């Protein structure tokens, strides 16, 4: 069965699916009660532009039924902000000063970092160039002064990185980290906000790549350890995962 749900697709999702598809892939195929973006032999491929938490139950169920699952996730290495009016006429176009990198995966991976311990689960990050279209909607999105994102469009795929096991998460860490480090150290060396460093520390801890050793003032200190087997259990409701 093909063609399910295509009318609801956003432009970025559709473009990435076209870019990633190979001859012979099934498109929008029903598998065990779920619609899968691409089916390549025994590999189920899901394009997820954001919101990993929404697909956790789907992924867990497919893995439990013996399927091999790969999530494709784009991160914009370069982004152009395009402002349009209500008719879609371009009012302005500028390049964003923010440049994404593979380490930004942790923003979404906090939903299920431990799943990388599963032998049939993997994530492929696509570093992209994209356009982000915004339209003015008074009274909404005060941080952007009313300019809301209406859609994202793919310009190009620049690079890609495949993560197939928890050890691959250690590659997201900066090379110059001290043996014992805090999330402040991590944020400084990543060149990212403290929030991202906290999310990374949480993902690495849940995946068994780092452990908490002590505290430095009010901040936890971490060290890299040999990854240990991870029990794939639901996350407790009160486990926020954000360390100081």
C-alpha positions as CSV (number, residue, x, y, z in Angstrom):
1,X,0.0,0.0,0.0
2,X,1.4,3.4,-0.9
3,X,0.4,7.0,-1.0
4,X,-1.0,7.2,2.6
5,X,-0.8,10.6,4.2
6,X,1.1,12.3,1.4
7,X,-1.3,15.2,1.2
8,X,-0.5,16.2,4.8
9,X,3.3,16.3,4.1
10,X,5.2,19.5,4.7
11,X,7.6,20.6,1.9
12,X,10.8,19.8,3.8
13,X,9.6,16.3,4.8
14,X,8.6,15.5,1.2
15,X,11.8,16.8,-0.3
16,X,14.0,14.8,2.1
17,X,12.0,11.7,1.4
18,X,12.6,12.2,-2.4
19,X,16.3,12.9,-1.8
20,X,16.8,9.8,0.3
21,X,14.7,7.3,-1.6
22,X,16.4,4.8,-3.8
23,X,15.0,2.7,-6.7
24,X,12.9,-0.1,-5.4
25,X,12.0,1.6,-2.1
26,X,8.4,1.4,-1.0
27,X,6.9,4.8,-0.2
28,X,4.2,5.4,2.5
29,X,3.8,1.7,3.2
30,X,1.6,0.3,6.0
31,X,3.6,-2.0,8.3
32,X,2.1,-3.6,11.4
33,X,-0.5,-0.9,11.7
34,X,1.9,2.0,11.1
35,X,2.6,4.1,7.9
36,X,6.3,4.1,7.1
37,X,7.9,6.8,4.9
38,X,10.3,4.5,3.1
39,X,10.7,0.7,3.2
40,X,14.0,-0.6,1.8
41,X,14.1,-4.3,1.9
42,X,13.9,-5.1,5.7
43,X,14.8,-1.5,6.7
44,X,12.1,0.9,7.8
45,X,13.0,4.5,7.3
46,X,11.2,7.4,8.9
47,X,11.9,11.1,8.1
48,X,11.5,13.1,11.2
49,X,12.2,16.8,10.9
50,X,11.4,17.5,14.6
51,X,9.4,16.2,17.5
52,X,11.0,12.8,18.3
53,X,8.8,12.5,21.4
54,X,5.8,12.0,19.1
55,X,7.2,8.9,17.5
56,X,8.7,7.1,20.5
57,X,5.8,4.7,20.9
58,X,5.8,3.9,17.2
59,X,9.6,3.2,17.1
60,X,9.5,1.1,20.3
61,X,6.5,-1.0,18.9
62,X,8.3,-1.6,15.6
63,X,11.5,-2.6,17.3
64,X,9.6,-5.0,19.6
65,X,8.1,-6.6,16.5
66,X,11.6,-7.4,15.1
67,X,11.9,-4.6,12.5
68,X,15.0,-2.6,11.8
69,X,14.3,1.2,12.1
70,X,16.3,4.2,10.9
71,X,15.3,7.8,11.6
72,X,16.4,10.5,9.2
73,X,16.7,13.9,10.9
74,X,17.8,17.1,9.1
75,X,19.8,19.8,10.9
76,X,20.2,23.1,9.0
77,X,23.9,23.9,8.7
78,X,22.8,27.0,6.7
79,X,19.4,28.6,6.8
80,X,17.9,31.5,4.9
81,X,15.0,33.3,6.5
82,X,12.4,34.3,3.9
83,X,9.6,36.6,4.9
84,X,6.4,36.5,2.8
85,X,3.1,38.3,2.8
86,X,-0.4,36.7,2.9
87,X,-0.2,36.1,-0.9
88,X,3.2,34.4,-0.7
89,X,5.1,37.3,-2.2
90,X,8.7,37.5,-0.9
91,X,9.3,40.6,1.2
92,X,12.8,39.9,2.5
93,X,15.4,37.2,2.5
94,X,18.5,37.0,4.7
95,X,20.9,34.3,5.9
96,X,20.6,33.2,9.5
97,X,23.7,33.7,11.7
98,X,23.0,30.3,13.3
99,X,24.7,27.3,11.9
100,X,23.7,23.8,12.9
101,X,25.9,20.8,13.5
102,X,25.5,17.1,14.3
103,X,25.7,17.7,18.0
104,X,22.4,19.6,17.8
105,X,20.7,16.2,17.4
106,X,20.5,16.1,21.3
107,X,17.7,18.7,21.2
108,X,15.4,15.9,19.9
109,X,17.3,12.8,21.1
110,X,16.4,13.6,24.7
111,X,13.1,11.8,24.0
112,X,14.8,8.4,23.7
113,X,18.7,8.4,23.8
114,X,18.7,4.9,25.3
115,X,17.2,3.4,22.1
116,X,20.6,3.7,20.4
117,X,21.5,0.7,22.5
118,X,19.0,-1.4,20.5
119,X,20.8,-3.4,17.7
120,X,18.1,-2.7,15.2
121,X,17.8,1.1,15.7
122,X,19.8,3.9,14.1
123,X,19.7,7.6,13.4
124,X,21.1,9.3,10.3
125,X,21.6,13.1,10.6
126,X,21.5,15.1,7.3
127,X,23.3,18.4,7.4
128,X,21.3,20.6,5.1
129,X,20.9,24.0,3.6
130,X,17.3,25.1,3.8
131,X,14.9,28.1,3.5
132,X,12.5,28.9,6.4
133,X,9.4,30.8,5.3
134,X,7.8,33.2,7.8
135,X,4.5,35.1,7.6
136,X,3.5,37.9,9.9
137,X,0.6,37.1,12.3
138,X,0.0,39.9,14.8
139,X,-0.3,38.7,18.4
140,X,1.5,35.4,17.8
141,X,5.2,34.4,18.3
142,X,6.3,37.4,20.3
143,X,9.9,36.3,20.2
144,X,9.9,36.9,16.5
145,X,7.7,40.0,16.7
146,X,4.8,38.2,15.2
147,X,6.6,36.4,12.4
148,X,5.6,32.7,12.4
149,X,7.2,29.8,10.6
150,X,4.8,28.5,7.9
151,X,7.1,26.0,6.2
152,X,10.7,24.9,5.6
153,X,12.1,24.0,2.2
154,X,15.2,22.0,1.3
155,X,17.9,23.6,-0.7
156,X,20.6,21.0,-0.5
157,X,22.1,18.2,1.6
158,X,25.7,19.0,2.5
159,X,26.8,16.1,4.7
160,X,25.5,13.1,6.7
161,X,26.3,11.1,9.8
162,X,25.0,7.7,10.8
163,X,24.7,6.8,14.5
164,X,24.1,3.1,15.0
165,X,25.2,2.5,18.6
166,X,25.6,4.4,21.9
167,X,29.3,4.7,21.4
168,X,28.6,7.0,18.4
169,X,27.2,9.5,20.8
170,X,30.6,10.0,22.3
171,X,31.7,11.4,18.9
172,X,29.5,14.4,19.6
173,X,31.7,15.5,22.5
174,X,34.4,18.1,21.8
175,X,37.9,16.7,21.6
176,X,39.4,19.1,24.2
177,X,37.1,18.3,27.1
178,X,38.9,17.7,30.4
179,X,38.6,14.3,32.0
180,X,36.1,15.7,34.5
181,X,33.7,18.3,33.0
182,X,30.5,20.2,33.8
183,X,27.8,21.3,31.4
184,X,29.3,24.7,31.6
185,X,32.6,23.3,30.2
186,X,30.7,21.4,27.6
187,X,28.7,24.5,26.5
188,X,31.8,26.6,26.2
189,X,33.7,24.1,24.0
190,X,30.6,23.3,21.9
191,X,29.9,27.0,21.4
192,X,26.3,26.2,22.2
193,X,23.8,27.5,24.9
194,X,24.0,25.8,28.3
195,X,20.6,24.2,27.6
196,X,22.0,22.2,24.7
197,X,25.0,21.1,26.9
198,X,22.5,19.9,29.5
199,X,20.5,18.0,26.9
200,X,23.7,16.4,25.6
201,X,24.8,15.4,29.1
202,X,21.4,13.9,29.7
203,X,21.5,11.9,26.5
204,X,25.0,10.6,27.2
205,X,24.1,9.7,30.7
206,X,21.0,7.8,29.7
207,X,22.9,6.0,27.0
208,X,25.6,5.0,29.5
209,X,28.4,7.0,27.8
210,X,29.1,9.3,30.7
211,X,28.5,9.1,34.4
212,X,28.1,11.7,37.2
213,X,31.2,11.6,39.4
214,X,30.7,14.4,42.0
215,X,29.6,18.0,42.2
216,X,31.6,21.2,41.6
217,X,29.7,23.9,43.6
218,X,26.1,23.4,42.5
219,X,27.1,21.7,39.2
220,X,27.4,18.0,38.5
221,X,30.7,16.8,37.0
222,X,30.9,14.0,34.4
223,X,33.4,11.7,33.0
224,X,33.3,9.4,29.9
225,X,33.0,5.7,30.6
226,X,32.9,2.6,28.5
227,X,29.2,2.2,27.5
228,X,27.3,-0.3,29.6
229,X,24.3,-2.3,28.6
230,X,21.2,-0.1,28.8
231,X,17.8,-1.4,29.9
232,X,15.1,-0.2,27.5
233,X,12.5,0.9,30.0
234,X,10.1,3.9,29.9
235,X,11.4,7.1,31.3
236,X,10.0,8.0,34.7
237,X,7.5,10.9,34.5
238,X,9.6,13.0,36.9
239,X,12.9,12.4,35.3
240,X,13.5,15.8,33.6
241,X,17.1,14.9,32.8
242,X,18.4,18.4,33.0
243,X,21.5,18.7,35.1
244,X,23.0,21.8,36.5
